[in-house]
Amino acid sequence: MDITKIVSNMQLTPDSSAPLYLQLANNFASRILESSIPSGTKLPPERELARLLGVSRTTTLNAYRLLEERDLITTRRGSGTYVNDLSQSQSAYTMPWAQLFTPQYKSPLSSLLRTLVATPTANNIISLAAGMPDPALYPLSLLESALTTKTPPLDPADMGYIPTEGYFPLRRALATWQTNQGIRTAPDNILIVSGSQQGLYLTIKAFVEPRDYVIVESPTYLGAIQILEAAGARTLCLPNTKELDLAVLEDYLVRYRPKLFYTIPTFQNPTGRVMSLQNRQDLIRLAARHRLVIIEDDPYGQLYYGQQPPPSLKYLDNYGGVIYLGSFSKILAPGLRTGWVTAAPSVINHLAQEKQYIDLHSNNLSQRILHVCLEDNALSDHLTMVRTEYKKRRNAMVSAARRYCSNQLTFTTPEGGFYLWCNVTTPVSACPPASTGLAGRPIL
Ligand SMILES: Cc1ncc(COP(=O)(O)O)c(C=O)c1O
């Protein structure tokens, strides 16, 4: 490598607003970083460099100083100027990110949901790891036409910032949709969020401080556990019984003064359980007496495969304490990342303030598409189709479980949603058999 030739080819622009020494330093830096001037190369002395480029010695001196500051070269007195070994100089200055982060709650569960969501499904494998809608049922042409043919052409205003509470036509359409289901709702009662996961995060952030008590069903949605753990909440678990045990709930209310109760009353994740109407009414009566905040998470309520489930807690809410979380993820497509919160306007205002710190508002295009789907009744048509399709799959799953696992499993056929909760009746091993070299250990 002929350094003199490389240097002679360097282009400097005297009329540029960037000073010559900076241009020269940047020129060297990019070549050093891309290794076209390799580590260990001896660079021309400043005087020689100035002569080659037709610039002053101050320019070359300043350029070399800057490169030294950036740790790209070293001048050894009496020997000359050399390009540094970048692998060493860079590792010496690697950012110590782990030491700089603020404390973050980490448990064995921390990254589990992220892994589940990110794991692509192989062609011939149906993943049962998480409750996901089947991608083959995403209404792609409906979503495409909602954006292209069914709405006026995009206007610059459609792509600007919008109020944090969400795209008003979508809030209005959702208010109508819910009112038609008997939940009297105005647009002011609705906050559009980036998935009900965000709604859950915002609500927990709004009410829960470290060491506060929160009641949950056991088992419950992993994403909720993660948020509660990160918030430093202490969870009080309601046992997995056929009906919600309101005696235990009341005991918790009296003894611990919990901040809220998080529940999935319809096609619960992961048990598939549906709270009966009587149980819901009793819960609301109890909650009203204790002014208990209830978060009703309802991503699956529309996915029923027989009779419609009992009305939501929000429908029965006569004291205004239920905060309802809805989502388009399971009924349309999770990639829309759109859900909503229905609550009293003061709660919506508070959550919107919090949301503003995170993302200003949710994605305009998704909201526009969803508005069309609701206005057009296309969502109802799609729901009719997926209910039929998922019912077939539920039946296939149940008959396969009966046929192949009836000796080991007991379960109740779920009336909707994505979950078949099984009790294992005989000890089974979760590990490979001993012949593989890994001793099988029973998990029960
Ligand atoms: C009970 C429950 N709540 C919330 C979510 C998250 O939904 P979204 O995609 O709307 O954030 C899920 C996803 O599996 C869920 O099962």
The ligand as an SDF file (V2000), in Angstrom:
LIG
                    3D

 16 16  0  0  0  0  0  0  0  0999 V2000
  -55.4810  -11.5430   28.0870 C   0  0  0  0  0  0  0  0  0  0  0  0
  -54.6400  -10.7520   27.1200 C   0  0  0  0  0  0  0  0  0  0  0  0
  -54.5450   -9.4210   27.2530 N   0  0  0  0  0  0  0  0  0  0  0  0
  -53.8010   -8.6920   26.4110 C   0  0  0  0  0  0  0  0  0  0  0  0
  -53.1090   -9.2790   25.3720 C   0  0  0  0  0  0  0  0  0  0  0  0
  -52.2960   -8.4050   24.4660 C   0  0  0  0  0  0  0  0  0  0  0  0
  -53.0680   -8.0000   23.3940 O   0  0  0  0  0  0  0  0  0  0  0  0
  -52.6640   -6.8660   22.3670 P   0  0  0  0  0  0  0  0  0  0  0  0
  -52.1000   -7.5360   21.1700 O   0  0  0  0  0  0  0  0  0  0  0  0
  -53.9320   -6.1290   22.0890 O   0  0  0  0  0  0  0  0  0  0  0  0
  -51.6600   -5.9660   23.0370 O   0  0  0  0  0  0  0  0  0  0  0  0
  -53.1750  -10.6600   25.1980 C   0  0  0  0  0  0  0  0  0  0  0  0
  -52.4050  -11.3270   24.1490 C   0  0  0  0  0  0  0  0  0  0  0  0
  -52.2310  -12.5090   24.1130 O   0  0  0  0  0  0  0  0  0  0  0  0
  -53.9640  -11.4190   26.0880 C   0  0  0  0  0  0  0  0  0  0  0  0
  -54.0940  -12.7560   25.9750 O   0  0  0  0  0  0  0  0  0  0  0  0
  1  2  1  0
  2  3  1  0
  2 15  2  0
  3  4  2  0
  4  5  1  0
  5  6  1  0
  5 12  2  0
  6  7  1  0
  7  8  1  0
  8  9  2  0
  8 10  1  0
  8 11  1  0
 12 13  1  0
 12 15  1  0
 13 14  2  0
 15 16  1  0
M  END
$$$$
